């Protein structure tokens, strides 16, 4: 297996969803999120929200799958909240995945938004593992 390490950065995150990464990889490649750092550049505290949009996430809600097929695989792409309005103090940063990992499948999308326009920058670190 070949491993490729990559960083993706986004400046001035908007108040609407901003795509920071789309897993445009082959079905033989897994993307592993190693870290996501958010930096507050403003003079005020801001709130950050992150979503994973996926049509391959397996989910259980109240003991039953979240779609009509009964497979646990969503029939349409769905957005799952990864980070919800987490406050980041002025001039500081937040490491979202401290010691944790997230696996992304083909066409999965990570988006960010801030409650204050152009106040956040982000750096996403990933490893693409090709079989």
N, C-alpha and C positions, 0 to 999 in steps of 0.2 A: 504494500500500500504506500502510495506517495502522499506526503503531507505538505501542504502549502499554507504558510502563515501570511495573513493579510490584515491591513488596517483600512478602515473606511472612516473618513471624517466628514462632518457636516457643520457648517457655520450658521449662526443666526437662525436657530430653530424657530419656526413660525408658531402662531397660535392655532393654526389648523394642522392636521396631520402632515408631517414631513417624512417622506420615505428616506430611511438611512441605509437600508440594505434590502435587496431582493435576491433571493437564492436562485440565480439564473445558472444553474448547474445541471449536469446530466444526471440521469437516474442512478449512475454508478458513483456519485459523489455525495458525501455527507458534509454538511457545514456545521461546525461546532463553534458556538459563540463562547469565547474565552473571557471577554470583558467588555463592558460598556461604561465609559466615563463621561459624565455630564459636568460641564463647567459653567457656573453662573458668572457672567461678565458684567452684570448690572450692579447698580448701587442699592438694589432692593432684593428681598427674598423673592424667589419665583417657585412655582409649582410645575413639576415635570410629570408627564404621562407618556407611557410607552405601550404599544400594542403589537401583538403578533397576529398577522392575518394569514390564515392557512386553510387549505382544503384537505389537509392530511392529518390534522390533529385528532387523536382519539380522545373522546371525552365522555365522562359518565356524569349524569345529573340525576339525583334521587334514585340511583340504582338502575337507570335505564339510559340507553344511548340517546344522543341529542339530535337524532334525525329520524326520518321516516323509514329508512332502510333497515334499521335494527342492527347495523354493523358497528356502530360507534364511530364511524367515519362520516364527518359532515358531508352533505350532498352539495353544498355551496360553500365558497370561502367564507370564513367567519373570523371576526376580530376578537381576540382574547386579550384582556388587560394584563400586562406584565408589571406595570408600575402605575399607580393611580394617585395623581396630584400630590406627589411627594415634595415637600418643601426643601429647597436648596438655598441656604443663606447666601447673602451677598459676598462675592469674592471667593466662594468655596467651590468644591467639586464633590461629586457623588460617584462612587464606584458601585454600579448596579449588581453585578454578578460576582461579588466577592467570594471566591472559592467554589462557585457553582458553575455549571455549564448548561447550555441550551442547545439542542440539536434542531437544525432547520432542514426541511426537506425542499425539493425542487418547487419553486414558485412561492415559497413562504416569504413574507414581507415583514420587516420591522419598521415601525413608524414611531416618531416622537412628536410631541407638541408641548408648548410652554404656555403658561397663562400670561406671559409678557413677551411681545414680539421682539425678536433679535437679541434675546437675553442669554440664550444658551448655545454653547458649542458642544459637539459630541465626538467621541472617538470610539469606534467599534472594532474590537480585535477578534478575528476568527481564524479557524483552521479548516481548510478544505481537505477532506480525506478521500482520495480516489482509489477505488478497488480495481 
